[in-house]
Amino acid sequence: MTGTAIKDYIKNVINEIKEFIKQASFDIDYKEKNLDEVGQVITIMAAIGDIQMKNKYNVIVLDVIDEMIKPLKKVYGETKELVDWSKDDK
């Protein structure tokens, strides 16, 4: 539970969630869309649906990751890498 595979998994999941948030934010930004075009309204509605579906999943995944980090902190302490994972941008 303290190897590099676990650390890589946690980092990848956090980056996937960040990318989803970034894309969803872009998709629902109605100020950048022509709301007279049906396709753009559908994009906004689809993004809202995706957000609703992924929200519960992401909360559970982040709770699991939080539990996975606890043994890593016991082994490695509060290393800069553990603290910076939530700040990484790939």
C-alpha positions in Angstrom: 0.0 0.0 0.0 3.0 2.3 0.0 4.6 1.7 -3.3 4.9 3.9 -6.3 1.9 2.3 -8.0 -0.4 3.6 -5.3 1.2 7.0 -5.5 0.8 7.1 -9.3 -2.8 5.9 -9.0 -3.7 8.6 -6.6 -2.0 11.3 -8.7 -3.7 10.1 -11.9 -7.2 10.1 -10.2 -6.7 13.6 -8.9 -5.5 14.8 -12.3 -8.5 13.1 -14.0 -10.9 14.8 -11.6 -9.2 18.2 -12.3 -9.5 17.7 -16.1 -13.2 16.8 -15.7 -13.8 19.9 -13.7 -11.9 22.0 -16.3 -13.8 20.5 -19.2 -17.2 20.7 -17.4 -16.6 24.4 -16.5 -15.9 25.1 -20.2 -18.9 23.2 -21.3 -21.3 25.0 -19.0 -19.9 28.5 -19.5 -23.1 29.9 -21.1 -21.4 33.3 -21.5 -19.3 31.9 -24.3 -22.2 30.2 -26.0 -24.8 31.3 -28.4 -28.0 30.2 -26.5 -30.0 30.6 -29.7 -28.2 27.6 -31.1 -29.8 24.3 -29.9 -26.6 22.4 -30.1 -24.9 24.7 -27.7 -27.8 24.5 -25.3 -27.6 20.7 -25.5 -23.9 20.9 -24.7 -24.6 22.8 -21.6 -27.4 20.5 -20.5 -25.3 17.4 -21.2 -22.4 18.8 -19.1 -24.8 19.5 -16.2 -26.0 15.9 -16.4 -22.4 14.6 -16.4 -21.6 16.8 -13.4 -24.6 15.4 -11.5 -23.6 11.8 -12.3 -19.9 12.2 -11.6 -20.3 14.2 -8.5 -21.3 11.3 -6.2 -18.7 9.1 -7.8 -15.9 11.6 -7.3 -16.8 12.2 -3.7 -16.5 8.4 -3.0 -13.2 8.2 -5.0 -11.8 11.1 -3.1 -12.8 9.6 0.2 -11.0 6.3 -0.8 -7.9 8.3 -1.8 -7.9 10.1 1.5 -7.8 6.7 3.3 -5.1 5.5 0.9 -2.9 8.6 1.7 -3.0 7.9 5.5 -0.6 4.9 5.4 1.6 6.8 2.9 1.9 9.6 5.4 2.9 7.2 8.1 5.7 5.8 5.9 6.9 9.0 4.1 5.6 11.7 6.5 4.2 14.9 5.2 6.5 15.0 2.2 6.3 17.8 -0.4 5.1 15.3 -3.0 2.1 14.2 -0.9 1.1 17.8 -0.1 1.6 19.0 -3.7 -0.5 16.2 -5.4 -3.6 18.3 -5.2 -1.7 21.2 -6.8 -0.2 19.3 -9.8 -1.2 20.3 -13.3 -0.2 17.9 -16.1 
